[in-house]
Amino acid sequence: MNGIAYHLDPLRGLDGLTIAAQDVPEPGPHQVVIRVRAASVNRRDLMLMDGVYPLPATPGIIPLSDGVGEVIALGANVTRAALGDRITASYFVRWIDGPQRLAMAAEQYGANFNGLLATYAVIEEDSVVHVPAHLTDVEAATLTCAGVVAWAALTKPVPVVPGETVLTVGSGTVALFAVQHAKMLGARVFSITSSPGKAEGLRKLGADEVIVSTETPDWDQAVRDLTGGLGVEHVVDAVGLPTLSKSVRSGGYNTQVTMIGAAQSPVAESVAEVFGTQYASIRRIAVGSRTDFEAMNRTISDHRMRPLIDRVFPLDEAVAAYRYFRDDNPFGKVVVTMP
């Protein structure tokens, strides 16, 4: 049965996202072929389209790193999957565990390896990840990028333990996953959003305290006040440089700040102004390994956690899904389903 696939010509905006017929691929010795059931859009997919992502998109690539499907064909040497398995792919094609190296970061689905915005996808065996059984296809299609980066932010290098405090900054999908993961890990969660309309949604996800930055510009001091002057122990800043100094000042002694956002806004503050009198570690991470993904999935299964979905589009409306993600400020994941 033939299918369809979208292809990306970067730097042309939505006009660069075109559709074409797709034959059923043949797997190589260490590959699996899946019939894709659903895929989801991330901020990095817009960056790849616009040519501002650190790894340029290969012209004509099938986009999207996130998706889920059923294994329909196996390479002769594959041992990590079986026909009928419901699987996804890790974000990086060959980063299994341990420190990430540059060569690993340079191989990504939807950038220079064909992704999942198609009827069929070819997955390298090293990338195979089985998804939690209780999740629907729409839910399982959201985990690879935002889910794993939020998990890695909270579990590495020093993991959150029950009773600790976590601050999330932003209300995009990384921040939403960070709230859910932090609650699964037993933390008390504080969340910052610039949108009053999203505050109640963050509370429903599990945030113990929500501060609207447009109403409380000195939200770093508000966080310290809510923690009795101690500050939080972990910060997941999913906005980036524009909020970094307040994120640091929200922290306690030796707080761990993980910066994930890709905001391009200029920052006038010096390093001294960012740190002030704080003792903190600041790091920037790039998603996570396959081992991180598998550990996250075990915890999601144990807690029966479900990702937040904003809107679902059919495959023939994938361009509309991109447009909605870019222009309509969704609260939760935007997913494309396959016929």
Sequence and secondary structure as in RCSB ss.txt:
>XXXX:A:sequence
MNGIAYHLDPLRGLDGLTIAAQDVPEPGPHQVVIRVRAASVNRRDLMLMDGVYPLPATPGIIPLSDGVGEVIALG
ANVTRAALGDRITASYFVRWIDGPQRLAMAAEQYGANFNGLLATYAVIEEDSVVHVPAHLTDVEAATLTCAGVVA
WAALTKPVPVVPGETVLTVGSGTVALFAVQHAKMLGARVFSITSSPGKAEGLRKLGADEVIVSTETPDWDQAVRD
LTGGLGVEHVVDAVGLPTLSKSVRSGGYNTQVTMIGAAQSPVAESVAEVFGTQYASIRRIAVGSRTDFEAMNRTI
SDHRMRPLIDRVFPLDEAVAAYRYFRDDNPFGKVVVTMP
>XXXX:A:secstr
  EEEEEE TTSGGGGEEEEEE      TTEEEEEEEEEEE HHHHHHHHT SSS   TTB   SEEEEEEEEE 
TT  S  TT EEEE SBSS  SSS  HHHHT BBTTTB  SSBSEEEEEGGGEEE  TTS HHHHTTIIIIIHHH
HHHHHSSS   TT EEEEE  SHHHHHHHHHHHHTT EEEEEES HHHHHHHHHHT SEEEETTT S HHHHHHH
HTTTS EEEEEESS GGGHHHHHHTEEEEEEEEE           HHHHHTT  EEEEE     HHHHHHHHHHH
HHHT    EEEEEEGGGHHHHHHHHHHS  SSEEEEE  
